[in-house]
């Protein structure tokens, strides 16, 4: 079971939404915490709401490898090695894939997918070298399973984060570094205001902001789950070493329905040439994967 007290945590998107909930929960557990966020004013507000010397802010664009490395250096200089990593920063673009531009893709992919990748590539080698074990939580979404037509690029990134996390969980077990993927539903956050932080260089093909739609989203997010509730459920799941963190139980029946539809799409085709050799190999792979899953769940 992961022990939190005395560890150093790095939380991206840490100044609001799920991030600030995690920051508060980790501080309460006795962690040193770095609030990493792109909005300096949000960092300042977050720090003003917290007390003690075990928290610091660092402004960072998670899509930048250089910026993430510099942020890691700054945090380690003050608190020592980071052994708890929360790749939580995220944005959304509420439109379909066919209505999107290459700049739309580069912006959303840069934050939602390259951000977690940069977090992993920056901190994992340092975590392994420090030899303290630790834990990584990557924030995906229920959109990692449930993909409607909109928001298309966001869905794509969240499916990818889910897959990356599962692979990472298996490879990092030997280093005593746990991995979970957080899949929340609606959260009380400012993700609806993502356009406010869209880089000027990635404005090509950007649609005009529909202010009425943004206002509607703001109203909807007001009854999203409270960040502190989600944070408590995240830490509970980490202690239990659960891979999937489903903070919103209301999705359980829908997910079961989707999985049933997936299985229903299989067909019992007649054996094709090479079937026996292929399935023989797959039997070995399947048993190996089953043993891997059992081992990871038992840790």
C-alpha positions as CSV (number, residue, x, y, z in Angstrom):
1,X,0.0,0.0,0.0
2,X,1.3,3.4,-1.0
3,X,2.3,5.7,1.9
4,X,1.8,9.4,1.2
5,X,3.5,11.2,4.1
6,X,6.8,12.8,3.3
7,X,6.6,12.2,-0.5
8,X,6.8,14.9,-3.1
9,X,3.9,15.2,-5.5
10,X,3.7,17.0,-8.8
11,X,0.1,17.9,-10.0
12,X,-0.4,19.3,-13.5
13,X,-3.6,21.4,-13.9
14,X,-3.2,21.7,-10.2
15,X,-4.7,25.2,-9.6
16,X,-8.4,24.3,-10.3
17,X,-10.8,21.5,-10.9
18,X,-9.6,18.0,-10.0
19,X,-6.1,19.3,-9.6
20,X,-6.8,21.6,-6.7
21,X,-8.8,18.8,-5.0
22,X,-5.8,16.6,-5.3
23,X,-3.5,19.3,-4.0
24,X,-5.6,19.7,-0.8
25,X,-5.9,16.0,-0.3
26,X,-2.2,15.4,-0.7
27,X,-1.2,18.2,1.7
28,X,-3.6,16.7,4.3
29,X,-1.7,13.4,3.9
30,X,1.6,15.1,4.7
31,X,3.0,15.4,1.2
32,X,5.1,18.2,-0.3
33,X,3.1,19.4,-3.3
34,X,3.9,21.3,-6.5
35,X,1.0,23.0,-8.2
36,X,1.8,23.0,-11.9
37,X,-0.5,25.0,-14.1
38,X,-0.4,27.2,-17.2
39,X,-2.4,30.1,-15.5
40,X,-0.2,32.0,-13.1
41,X,-3.2,33.9,-11.7
42,X,-4.8,30.6,-10.9
43,X,-1.6,29.4,-9.2
44,X,-1.5,32.6,-7.1
45,X,-5.2,32.1,-6.0
46,X,-4.5,28.5,-5.1
47,X,-1.5,29.3,-3.0
48,X,-3.3,32.1,-1.3
49,X,-6.0,29.6,-0.2
50,X,-3.5,27.2,1.2
51,X,-1.2,27.4,4.3
52,X,2.1,25.9,5.2
53,X,5.5,25.6,3.6
54,X,5.0,22.3,1.9
55,X,3.4,23.7,-1.3
56,X,4.8,25.6,-4.2
57,X,3.6,26.8,-7.6
58,X,5.3,26.4,-10.9
59,X,3.9,27.8,-14.2
60,X,4.3,25.3,-16.9
61,X,3.0,24.4,-20.4
62,X,2.7,20.6,-20.2
63,X,2.9,20.3,-24.0
64,X,6.6,21.6,-23.8
65,X,9.2,19.0,-23.0
66,X,11.7,21.8,-22.1
67,X,9.2,23.5,-19.7
68,X,8.4,20.2,-18.0
69,X,12.1,19.4,-17.4
70,X,12.7,22.9,-16.0
71,X,9.7,22.5,-13.7
72,X,10.9,19.2,-12.5
73,X,14.3,20.7,-11.7
74,X,12.7,23.6,-9.8
75,X,10.5,21.2,-7.7
76,X,13.4,18.8,-6.9
77,X,15.6,21.7,-5.9
78,X,13.1,22.6,-3.2
79,X,11.4,19.4,-2.1
80,X,13.7,16.6,-3.4
81,X,12.7,13.7,-5.8
82,X,9.1,13.6,-7.0
83,X,7.6,10.2,-6.4
84,X,3.9,11.0,-6.9
85,X,3.0,12.2,-10.4
86,X,-0.5,13.4,-11.4
87,X,-0.8,14.0,-15.1
88,X,-4.1,15.9,-14.7
89,X,-4.0,19.0,-17.0
90,X,-6.6,18.9,-19.7
91,X,-8.5,21.0,-22.2
92,X,-11.5,20.4,-24.4
93,X,-12.7,21.5,-27.8
94,X,-16.4,20.9,-28.2
95,X,-16.5,20.1,-31.9
96,X,-16.4,17.1,-34.3
97,X,-13.3,15.7,-36.0
98,X,-14.4,16.7,-39.5
99,X,-15.0,20.3,-38.4
100,X,-11.5,20.5,-36.9
101,X,-8.2,21.9,-38.3
102,X,-4.7,20.6,-37.9
103,X,-4.1,23.4,-35.4
104,X,-7.0,22.1,-33.4
105,X,-5.4,18.6,-33.3
106,X,-2.0,20.0,-32.4
107,X,-3.5,22.0,-29.5
108,X,-5.6,19.4,-27.9
109,X,-3.2,16.5,-28.5
110,X,-0.4,18.7,-27.2
111,X,-2.1,19.2,-23.8
112,X,-4.2,16.0,-23.3
113,X,-1.8,13.4,-24.7
114,X,1.6,14.9,-25.1
115,X,1.2,16.4,-21.6
116,X,1.0,13.0,-19.9
117,X,3.7,11.7,-22.2
118,X,6.0,14.6,-21.2
119,X,5.1,14.0,-17.5
120,X,6.0,10.3,-17.8
121,X,9.2,10.9,-19.9
122,X,10.4,13.7,-17.6
123,X,9.7,12.1,-14.2
124,X,9.8,8.3,-14.6
125,X,13.6,8.1,-15.2
126,X,14.1,10.3,-12.1
127,X,11.7,8.2,-10.1
128,X,13.5,5.0,-11.0
129,X,16.9,6.5,-10.2
130,X,15.7,7.8,-6.8
131,X,14.6,4.3,-5.9
132,X,11.7,5.4,-3.7
133,X,8.9,3.7,-5.6
134,X,5.9,5.9,-6.1
135,X,2.7,6.3,-8.0
136,X,1.4,7.8,-11.3
137,X,-2.2,8.8,-11.9
138,X,-3.1,9.8,-15.4
139,X,-6.4,11.7,-15.8
140,X,-8.4,10.4,-18.7
141,X,-12.2,10.6,-18.7
142,X,-15.2,8.4,-19.2
143,X,-14.6,9.7,-22.7
144,X,-11.8,7.1,-22.8
145,X,-14.7,4.5,-23.2
146,X,-17.7,6.5,-24.4
147,X,-17.1,8.4,-27.7
148,X,-19.9,10.4,-29.2
149,X,-19.3,12.5,-32.3
150,X,-18.4,15.5,-30.3
151,X,-15.8,16.2,-28.9
152,X,-13.8,14.1,-31.3
153,X,-10.2,15.1,-30.7
154,X,-10.8,15.0,-26.9
155,X,-12.1,11.5,-27.1
156,X,-9.1,10.4,-29.2
157,X,-6.7,11.7,-26.6
158,X,-8.5,10.1,-23.7
159,X,-8.5,6.7,-25.3
160,X,-4.8,7.0,-25.9
161,X,-4.1,8.0,-22.2
162,X,-6.0,4.9,-21.1
163,X,-3.9,2.6,-23.3
164,X,-0.6,4.3,-22.3
165,X,-1.5,3.9,-18.6
166,X,-2.2,0.2,-18.9
167,X,1.1,-0.5,-20.6
168,X,3.0,1.7,-18.1
169,X,1.4,-0.1,-15.2
170,X,2.9,-3.4,-16.4
171,X,6.3,-2.0,-17.1
172,X,6.8,0.0,-13.9
173,X,5.6,-2.7,-11.5
174,X,9.2,-4.0,-11.2
175,X,10.3,-0.5,-9.9
176,X,7.5,-0.5,-7.3
177,X,5.8,2.4,-9.1
178,X,2.0,2.0,-9.3
179,X,-0.1,3.4,-12.1
180,X,-3.8,4.2,-12.3
181,X,-6.0,6.0,-14.8
182,X,-8.7,8.3,-13.6
183,X,-11.9,8.3,-15.6
184,X,-14.2,11.0,-14.2
185,X,-17.5,12.2,-15.5
186,X,-18.7,15.8,-15.1
187,X,-16.5,17.8,-12.8
188,X,-16.9,21.3,-11.3
189,X,-14.1,22.9,-13.2
190,X,-13.2,25.5,-15.8
191,X,-12.5,23.1,-18.7
192,X,-15.3,24.8,-20.7
193,X,-13.1,27.9,-20.8
194,X,-10.2,26.1,-22.5
195,X,-10.1,28.6,-25.4
196,X,-8.8,31.3,-23.0
197,X,-5.4,29.5,-22.9
198,X,-5.2,28.5,-26.6
199,X,-1.7,29.5,-28.0
200,X,-1.7,32.2,-30.6
201,X,0.5,30.0,-32.8
202,X,-2.3,27.3,-32.9
203,X,-5.2,29.5,-33.8
204,X,-5.4,28.3,-37.5
205,X,-8.8,27.1,-38.4
206,X,-10.2,28.0,-34.9
207,X,-13.9,28.5,-34.9
208,X,-15.3,31.7,-33.3
209,X,-16.1,31.2,-29.7
210,X,-19.9,30.7,-29.1
211,X,-20.3,32.7,-25.9
212,X,-23.8,31.4,-25.3
213,X,-22.6,27.8,-25.6
214,X,-19.7,28.5,-23.2
215,X,-22.2,30.1,-20.7
216,X,-24.3,27.0,-21.0
217,X,-21.3,24.8,-20.3
218,X,-20.4,26.9,-17.3
219,X,-23.9,26.3,-15.9
220,X,-23.6,22.6,-16.5
221,X,-20.2,22.3,-14.8
222,X,-21.6,24.0,-11.7
223,X,-23.3,20.8,-10.8
224,X,-20.3,18.7,-11.6
225,X,-18.7,16.6,-8.9
226,X,-16.7,18.5,-6.3
227,X,-12.9,18.2,-6.8
228,X,-12.4,17.2,-3.1
229,X,-14.8,14.3,-3.5
230,X,-12.9,13.0,-6.6
231,X,-9.6,13.5,-4.8
232,X,-10.6,11.4,-1.9
233,X,-11.7,8.6,-4.2
234,X,-8.4,8.9,-6.1
235,X,-6.3,8.4,-2.9
236,X,-8.5,5.6,-1.8
237,X,-8.0,3.8,-5.2
238,X,-4.2,4.4,-4.9
239,X,-4.1,2.7,-1.5
240,X,-6.0,-0.2,-3.0
241,X,-3.8,-0.3,-6.1
242,X,-6.8,-0.2,-8.4
243,X,-6.0,0.6,-12.0
244,X,-9.2,2.1,-13.1
245,X,-10.5,4.9,-10.9
246,X,-14.2,5.4,-11.7
247,X,-15.1,8.4,-9.5
248,X,-18.6,8.6,-10.9
249,X,-20.6,5.4,-10.2
250,X,-23.5,6.5,-12.4
251,X,-21.6,5.3,-15.5
252,X,-21.5,1.6,-14.4
253,X,-24.6,0.4,-16.2
254,X,-23.8,2.3,-19.4
255,X,-20.3,0.9,-19.5
256,X,-21.7,-2.6,-19.1
257,X,-24.0,-2.0,-22.0
258,X,-21.2,-0.7,-24.2
259,X,-19.0,-3.8,-23.4
260,X,-21.9,-6.1,-24.2
261,X,-22.2,-4.4,-27.6
262,X,-18.5,-4.9,-28.2
263,X,-18.7,-8.6,-27.5
264,X,-21.8,-8.9,-29.7
265,X,-19.8,-7.7,-32.7
266,X,-17.7,-10.9,-32.6
267,X,-18.6,-13.6,-35.2
268,X,-17.9,-17.3,-35.2
269,X,-16.2,-17.5,-38.6
270,X,-15.0,-20.8,-40.0
271,X,-11.3,-21.6,-39.4
272,X,-9.0,-19.9,-42.0
273,X,-5.6,-21.1,-43.2
274,X,-3.1,-20.7,-40.4
275,X,-5.8,-20.6,-37.7
276,X,-4.4,-23.4,-35.5
277,X,-0.8,-21.9,-35.5
278,X,-2.1,-18.4,-34.8
279,X,-4.5,-19.4,-32.0
280,X,-1.7,-21.5,-30.5
281,X,0.5,-18.4,-30.2
282,X,-2.4,-16.4,-28.9
283,X,-3.2,-18.9,-26.2
284,X,0.4,-18.5,-24.9
285,X,0.1,-14.7,-25.1
286,X,-3.3,-14.7,-23.5
287,X,-2.1,-16.8,-20.5
288,X,0.9,-14.5,-20.1
289,X,-1.3,-11.4,-20.1
290,X,-3.7,-13.1,-17.6
291,X,-0.9,-13.8,-15.2
292,X,0.4,-10.2,-15.6
293,X,-3.0,-8.9,-14.7
294,X,-3.4,-11.2,-11.7
295,X,0.1,-10.2,-10.5
296,X,-0.6,-6.5,-10.8
297,X,-4.0,-6.8,-8.9
298,X,-2.3,-8.7,-6.1
299,X,0.3,-6.0,-5.4
